[in-house]
Amino acid sequence: MTDVPAWLDRFRREAPRLRVPEALRPPPGAGRAAAVLILFGSGPSGPDVLLTERAATLTKHAGQPAFPGGRIDPGDDGPVAAALREAQEEAGVVPDGVDVLLTLPELYLSHSEHRVTPVAAWWREPSEIAPGHPGEVATVARVPIADLTDPANRTTVRHPAGLTLGPAFKVGGMVVWGFTAALLDQVLEAGGWNRPWDTGQVEDLPSVALDVTRP
């Protein structure tokens, strides 16, 4: 993959060594296998990453920003195939234009009992994107890394009941939090893109996101 840009060099070197917190380490044999696609591209505003947002009308996971992804189906040849299939179904990504870079350490989400393998890829030939599941995916967006790392777009979110839920990003009209935000934070760190931000700034999670549990 000689055409992978140099700005991804550090990420490719550091990502396999991402630290998996104890709470996210998969117990042996536990959970259902899933995968998400971390798709890097070069857009009009510079390096970016693809995110989706689920429809606000859904009964579960309403309004949740996330990486494209889902369960690994029996017909999938592992997490890479599943991540690419889901990205095509959810956002219109053409797999032939994507070069897979690596898979990251598996993460376990106890609340949904999923073992999630993040798959990182380079969007060599970007395709037109659009929500692929009417009524399920509300938005697909290429979010500039510069926006994700802007300290003005970083915050810590808490549940209205007072529980701190972790870091969040306010980008593209979305509030990215939970599993996706935690993984994004590690991805940005691995790539050397993170910038200092005020971790003491805390905001309540928007009410539309309170039923969100999907990775």
N, C-alpha and C positions, 0 to 999 in steps of 0.2 A: 504494500500500500504506500507507494512512493508519493502519492498526492495528498496524504494527510498533512494538514498544516502544522507548522512548527509550534504554534501556540497550544497544541494538544500534547506536546512532547512530555511535559512534566506530569500532566494528568495520567498519561499512559504509563509512566514510570511509577507513580505513587499510588494510583488507584487500587492495584491488587493488594496493597498493604493497609487498606482502610481499616481502622479499628472498629470492631463490632462490640458495642456495649453489651454487658452481661444480660441485660433485659431483652436484647434482640437476638441472642444466640439460640439457634434452633435446638430444641431437645431432640435426642435421637429418635427418628421415626415419627416425629410429631408433625401434624399439619398437612395441608394440601399444597402441592407445588404450584407456584405462580411465577410470573416474570414481568418486569417493566423495562421499557426502552428509554435510555437516556440518550437522546439523539442530538448531537451537536451539528450546527451548520454555520455557514458564513452568510449573513443576511445584509440588508441595506444599512443596518446600524451596527454592523460588526458581528463578532461571534455570538451565537445564540443557542438556545435549547428549546426543544418542543415540549409544550404542556397542553393538557386538555382540561376542560371544566365540565363536570356533569350537570345535567339539567336541574334546575331548581325545583321542578315539579315531581321529581322522583321521591318515592317513599323512604328510600335509604340512600345515604351518601349524597344527598341533594347539594348542588352547588360546589362540590369538592373539586379543586384543582389537583391534578395528578399527572404523573408520567403515563403515557399510553401503556396499557398492560392488562393482565388478567390471569386466570388460571391456565395452567398448561394442560391442553386437551390430549386425549389418547392418541390422536393423529399427529400431534406435534413431535418433531424430532428434538426434544429438549427445550430448554429455556430460550435459546436464541431464536428458534423457529417460532415459538409462542409469542415472544416480544415483537418480532417483525409482523406476524399475522395480526396481532392486536392493533399495532400502529396503523396497519393498512385498513383494518375494519373501522377503527375509531376516528382516524384522521386523514385517510387517503394517501398515506405514505407508500410509495412504490418500493418494494424491497430490493429490486434490482439496482436502485440508485444509492443503496446504503452499504457501507463497509463496516462490519462489526470489528471493534477494536479489542474488546475484552469483556469478560464477565467479572462482576464484583463479588465480594463475599456474600453468601446467602444471609438473609435477615429473617427473623421470625416475628410475626405479628400475633400475639396471643389472643387479642380480642376477636380476630377473625379466623384464627387458626390457619394462617397461610405461611408457608416458607417461600420468601420472595427472592428471586435472583435478579439483581439489576444487570442489564446488558447495555454496555456503552458502545456507541457507534458514531461514525462520521457520515454526514449526509453529502456524499460525493456529487450526486445529481439530484438536487431538490425537486420535488414534485409539488403540484398544487395541493393545498390542504383545505379540508372542509370537514365539519362534523359528519361522521359516517353512520351514526345510529340515531335517526330522528327520534326525539323524545328522551334520549339518554345522554348524548353528548351535546352540550350547549355551545361550546366554544373550543376552537383549537388555535393555538397561538405560538409563534416563534418569539420567545422572550429573550431580549439581548442580555448577555452576561453582565454588561455594564449597568443595566437596570437592577439586576439581582444583587450586585455588589455595592450599589449606591447606598450609603448609610441612611439616607432619608427614606429608603424603602424597606428598612429592616426594623423589626420590632419583636417583642416577646408577647405571646397571647396567653390569656387565661380564660377559663370558664367563668361565666357570671357567678357561679357558686364559690369562686375563689381559687380553684385549682390551677396552678401554672401548667400550661400545655406545651411550652417550648418556643423555639424561634419561629418566625414567620416572615414572609416577603409580601409586600404590597406592590404588585406589578400588573400591568395590563388590565386594570380594573378587577383583579382577583386578589384574594387573600390566601396565600399558599401557606399551609401549616401542617402539623402532624407529621406523619411518616415522610411525606414528600418533601416538606421543608427540612426535616432533619437530614434526609439523604442529600438534598441539594446543598446544604451547608457543608457536608463532608466532601461532596464533589468539588465545590468551589475551593475548599481548603487544599484538596489534592492537586488541583490545577494551579495553585498559587494565585488565585484571583480574588480571594476574600480580602475585604478591607475592614479596618476597625469600625465598630458601630456601638451604639449605646444599648448594651444588653439590659440596662436598668429601665428602659422605656417599656412599659407594660400596657397593653390594651385588651379590652374584652373581645372575645371572639364574636364575630357577627352572628346574629341569631339564625341566619339561614344555614350556617355551618354546624350547628350544634348536634345534628344527627349524623355527622360524617364519621364513618369508620373504615371506609375502603382505603387500601394503600394507594 
